[in-house]
Amino acid sequence: MTRQRGMAELLLFLAASAIGIYAFGRGLAGFFGNPHADPWWLPVGFAALWVLAKQMARIQDRWPRRNRRNRPHRRPATTAARKRP
């Protein structure tokens, strides 16, 4: 990933987060005592949440994985007490 694309994804993440927080705050305000809640903001909030989920899924697919051959072999941890010799 290039630096320019990384910055663009960071800005997309920040913008979608801010829009989602604002939209859910406006859409769910009726539950918190504001008599003038605007439920039309809820689809905007869900769209922002969808953008964030798609971005996280794509980034997780590109996450570097450890190579099994390069890892040292470790014995599995046991919870049972070992016998003393």
C-alpha positions as CSV (number, residue, x, y, z in Angstrom):
1,M,0.0,0.0,0.0
2,T,1.3,3.4,-0.9
3,R,1.6,6.3,1.5
4,Q,-1.0,8.3,-0.4
5,R,-3.5,5.4,-0.4
6,G,-2.9,4.8,3.4
7,M,-3.6,8.5,4.1
8,A,-6.8,8.4,1.9
9,E,-8.0,5.3,3.9
10,L,-7.2,7.0,7.2
11,L,-9.3,10.1,6.1
12,L,-12.1,7.8,5.0
13,F,-12.1,6.1,8.3
14,L,-12.1,9.3,10.3
15,A,-14.9,10.8,8.1
16,A,-17.1,7.7,8.3
17,S,-16.6,7.6,12.0
18,A,-17.5,11.2,12.5
19,I,-20.5,11.0,10.2
20,G,-21.7,7.8,11.9
21,I,-21.4,9.2,15.4
22,Y,-23.2,12.4,14.4
23,A,-25.9,10.5,12.5
24,F,-26.6,8.0,15.3
25,G,-26.6,10.8,17.8
26,R,-29.3,12.7,15.8
27,G,-31.3,9.6,14.9
28,L,-31.4,8.2,18.5
29,A,-31.9,11.5,20.3
30,G,-35.5,10.7,21.1
31,F,-34.4,7.9,23.4
32,F,-32.4,10.3,25.5
33,G,-35.0,13.0,26.1
34,N,-34.8,15.2,23.0
35,P,-38.3,15.5,21.7
36,H,-37.2,16.5,18.2
37,A,-35.3,13.4,17.1
38,D,-34.8,13.0,13.4
39,P,-35.1,9.3,12.4
40,W,-34.0,10.1,8.9
41,W,-30.4,10.2,10.2
42,L,-30.5,6.5,11.0
43,P,-29.9,5.2,7.5
44,V,-27.0,7.6,7.2
45,G,-25.5,6.1,10.4
46,F,-26.0,2.6,9.1
47,A,-24.3,3.5,5.8
48,A,-21.3,4.9,7.7
49,L,-21.2,1.7,9.8
50,W,-21.3,-0.4,6.6
51,V,-18.4,1.6,5.1
52,L,-16.4,1.0,8.3
53,A,-17.2,-2.7,8.3
54,K,-16.2,-3.1,4.6
55,Q,-12.9,-1.2,5.2
56,M,-12.1,-3.4,8.3
57,A,-12.8,-6.6,6.4
58,R,-10.6,-5.6,3.5
59,I,-7.7,-4.6,5.8
60,Q,-8.0,-7.8,7.8
61,D,-7.7,-9.8,4.5
62,R,-4.3,-8.0,3.9
63,W,-3.0,-8.4,7.4
64,P,0.4,-10.0,7.4
65,R,0.4,-13.6,8.6
66,R,3.2,-15.5,10.3
67,N,4.8,-18.3,8.4
68,R,4.3,-21.6,10.3
69,R,7.8,-22.8,9.3
70,N,9.5,-19.8,10.9
71,R,7.8,-20.2,14.3
72,P,9.7,-22.2,16.9
73,H,7.9,-25.3,18.1
74,R,6.4,-24.9,21.6
75,R,4.9,-27.4,23.8
76,P,1.2,-26.8,24.5
77,A,0.3,-25.3,27.9
78,T,-1.4,-27.7,30.3
79,T,-3.6,-26.9,33.2
80,A,-3.1,-30.2,35.0
81,A,-0.4,-30.5,37.7
82,R,2.7,-32.4,36.7
83,K,4.0,-35.3,38.8
84,R,7.2,-34.6,40.6
85,P,10.0,-37.1,40.1
